[in-house]
Amino acid sequence: MDMERQAPRGYTEGKLKTDRPEKMSLWRLPWAYSKVLFAPSPHRFAEEARYARWGLVWSQVLILLIVIAVAGAIVGFTRTTEYLGAIFGLRVVTAFLSFFSVSTSLVLTLAQLIFIPLAFFFVMFIQYIFSRAFGGRGSFLAQTYTNLLYYVPLTIIGKIVAVVLVFFPIVGIFTTFFVRTGINLLLLAYGVVLNVLLLMGVHRLKRERAIGVIIWQLIVLAVIAIALIVFVGVLLDRNLRPAVG
């Protein structure tokens, strides 16, 4: 009994607790986000994994898509206004650059709405395979749900930064770009740290094994990305190369 009382919350006799709260409201998500972001630990993720439901997974994916769409619309609208102002002001070069920026923003937003959910679940699948290979005990649902608990708020923060820099740009295009890129890299690095803690809590992995999962996951994803780039390059080269003779 004493050992059971001293066991970390979320665990029972070396296994994840299978009992789950009867119901969890979407309104609890901001509280879960704050706990995961500001007080992260393997025990925290193990505790939050008990609330995993597919309904909450899809709800968070929907929130993610809405945030991406709204941020893209704000950025696109702002740049469209600049484009129209440049046209009526007869600033040809500025108008062309603004039009290019608007087109790029809209295309990137549409691409993100399609690519991000697909890429997220693909990465979750790869991570789950390596987690199990390293001796992980958690479920795919628990892993996916807890990943969203930090991925969604970090994405929201990144989008807020992008919108703020549109309305309050730092002097110089390149300066703004480097500041935004630097912030996104910091968010990415923190996400990796949280992912390690998540794997330790949800899959009951030691720190070294959790880091190993991340490393192998990155290696596989890098190989796939390089293969896709080479494939697209070869495909474009064949289709765009002028016919000889």
C-alpha positions in Angstrom: 0.0 0.0 0.0 2.8 2.4 0.9 4.5 1.8 -2.4 1.3 2.3 -4.3 0.7 5.6 -2.6 4.1 6.8 -3.5 3.8 5.9 -7.1 3.7 8.8 -9.5 0.3 10.0 -10.6 -0.7 8.3 -13.8 1.0 5.0 -13.0 -0.1 1.8 -11.3 2.4 -1.0 -10.7 4.7 0.0 -13.6 1.9 0.5 -16.1 -0.1 3.4 -17.3 -3.4 3.7 -15.5 -6.2 2.5 -17.7 -9.0 4.2 -15.7 -10.1 7.4 -17.4 -12.2 10.3 -16.2 -15.8 10.0 -17.4 -15.8 13.2 -19.3 -13.5 16.1 -20.3 -14.8 19.4 -21.6 -13.0 21.3 -24.4 -12.9 24.2 -21.9 -10.3 22.3 -19.9 -7.9 22.3 -22.8 -6.4 25.8 -22.1 -5.7 24.6 -18.5 -4.1 21.5 -19.9 -2.0 23.6 -22.3 -0.8 25.8 -19.5 0.2 22.9 -17.3 2.1 21.2 -20.2 3.9 24.4 -21.3 4.8 25.9 -18.0 5.1 22.9 -15.7 6.2 20.0 -18.0 7.3 16.7 -16.7 6.9 13.0 -17.6 4.3 12.6 -14.8 2.4 15.6 -16.1 2.1 14.0 -19.6 1.2 10.6 -18.1 -1.6 12.2 -16.1 -2.9 14.1 -19.1 -2.8 11.0 -21.2 -5.7 9.6 -19.1 -7.9 12.2 -20.8 -7.1 11.0 -24.3 -10.1 10.7 -26.6 -10.3 10.8 -30.4 -13.0 13.5 -30.1 -10.5 15.8 -28.3 -7.8 14.9 -30.9 -10.1 16.0 -33.8 -11.2 19.0 -31.9 -7.7 20.2 -31.5 -6.9 19.5 -35.1 -9.9 21.7 -36.0 -8.6 24.4 -33.7 -5.2 24.2 -35.3 -6.7 24.6 -38.8 -8.9 27.5 -37.7 -5.8 29.3 -36.3 -3.8 28.7 -39.5 -6.7 29.9 -41.6 -7.4 33.1 -39.5 -3.7 34.0 -39.3 -3.3 33.5 -43.1 -6.4 35.6 -43.8 -5.2 38.4 -41.6 -1.7 38.4 -43.2 -3.2 38.1 -46.7 -5.8 40.9 -46.1 -3.1 43.2 -44.8 -0.8 42.6 -47.7 -3.7 42.9 -50.1 -4.4 46.4 -48.7 -0.7 47.3 -49.2 -1.0 46.0 -52.8 -4.0 48.1 -53.6 -2.5 51.1 -52.0 0.7 50.6 -54.1 -1.4 50.3 -57.3 -3.4 53.5 -56.8 -0.2 55.2 -55.7 1.4 54.2 -59.0 4.3 52.5 -57.2 4.9 49.8 -59.7 7.7 47.9 -58.0 6.0 48.0 -54.6 2.8 46.9 -56.2 4.5 43.9 -57.8 6.3 42.9 -54.6 3.0 43.2 -52.6 1.1 41.2 -55.2 3.8 38.5 -55.0 3.6 38.6 -51.2 -0.2 38.2 -51.2 -0.1 35.3 -53.6 2.6 33.6 -51.6 0.7 34.0 -48.3 -2.5 32.6 -49.7 -0.8 29.6 -51.4 1.2 28.9 -48.2 -1.9 29.1 -46.1 -3.8 26.6 -48.3 -0.8 24.3 -48.4 -0.6 24.4 -44.6 -4.2 23.6 -44.2 -3.7 20.4 -46.2 -0.1 19.5 -45.3 0.0 20.1 -41.6 -2.7 17.6 -40.5 -1.4 14.9 -42.8 2.3 15.6 -41.8 1.3 15.6 -38.1 -0.4 12.2 -38.2 2.4 10.7 -40.3 5.0 11.9 -37.8 2.9 10.5 -35.0 2.9 7.1 -36.8 6.7 7.2 -37.2 7.2 8.2 -33.6 4.8 5.5 -32.4 6.7 2.8 -34.3 10.1 3.8 -32.8 8.6 4.2 -29.4 7.3 0.7 -29.4 10.6 -0.5 -30.8 12.4 1.1 -27.9 10.0 -0.6 -25.4 7.3 2.0 -25.2 4.0 1.0 -23.6 1.6 3.9 -24.4 -1.1 3.9 -27.0 -1.1 5.8 -30.3 -4.2 7.7 -29.1 -2.5 8.8 -25.9 0.7 9.8 -27.7 -1.2 11.8 -30.4 -3.4 13.6 -27.8 -0.6 14.6 -25.6 1.5 15.8 -28.5 -1.3 18.1 -29.5 -1.3 19.6 -26.0 1.9 21.4 -26.7 1.9 21.5 -30.5 -1.4 23.5 -30.7 -0.4 26.3 -28.3 3.1 26.6 -29.7 1.6 26.9 -33.2 -0.8 29.5 -32.0 2.1 31.5 -30.4 4.0 31.2 -33.7 1.0 32.5 -35.7 0.5 35.4 -33.3 4.1 36.4 -33.7 3.6 36.3 -37.5 0.5 38.5 -37.3 2.2 41.0 -34.9 5.2 41.3 -37.2 2.9 42.1 -40.1 1.2 45.0 -38.2 4.4 46.1 -36.4 7.3 45.1 -38.6 10.8 45.5 -37.5 12.9 47.9 -39.6 14.1 46.0 -42.6 12.6 43.0 -44.3 15.5 40.7 -43.5 15.5 41.8 -39.9 11.8 40.9 -39.6 12.5 37.6 -41.3 15.4 36.6 -39.0 13.4 37.6 -35.9 10.4 35.5 -36.9 12.7 32.6 -37.9 14.6 32.8 -34.6 11.4 32.8 -32.6 10.0 29.8 -34.6 13.3 27.9 -34.0 13.1 28.6 -30.2 9.5 27.2 -30.2 10.6 24.2 -32.2 13.5 23.5 -29.8 11.2 23.8 -26.8 8.7 21.4 -28.6 11.5 18.8 -28.9 12.2 19.1 -25.2 8.5 18.6 -24.4 8.4 15.7 -26.8 11.2 13.9 -24.9 9.3 14.4 -21.6 6.1 13.2 -23.3 7.7 10.0 -24.5 9.1 9.4 -21.0 5.7 9.8 -19.4 3.3 8.3 -22.0 5.5 5.4 -23.1 7.4 5.0 -19.8 10.8 5.3 -21.6 14.0 6.3 -20.0 15.4 9.7 -21.1 18.1 8.1 -23.2 15.6 5.9 -25.0 13.2 8.9 -25.5 16.0 10.9 -27.1 16.9 7.9 -29.2 13.3 7.8 -30.5 13.5 11.5 -31.5 16.9 11.0 -33.2 15.7 8.0 -35.3 12.5 9.8 -36.1 14.4 12.8 -37.4 16.7 10.6 -39.4 13.8 8.8 -41.1 12.0 12.0 -41.8 15.1 13.6 -43.2 15.7 10.6 -45.5 12.1 10.7 -46.7 12.3 14.5 -47.3 15.5 14.1 -49.3 14.0 11.3 -51.3 10.9 13.4 -52.1 13.1 16.4 -53.1 15.2 14.2 -55.4 12.0 12.6 -56.9 10.4 15.9 -57.5 13.6 17.3 -59.0 13.9 14.4 -61.4 10.2 14.6 -62.3 10.5 18.3 -63.1 13.7 17.8 -65.0 12.1 15.3 -67.3 8.9 17.3 -67.9 10.6 20.7 -68.3 13.6 19.7 -70.3 13.2 20.9 -73.9 12.9 18.1 -76.5 16.1 17.5 -78.4 15.9 17.1 -82.1 
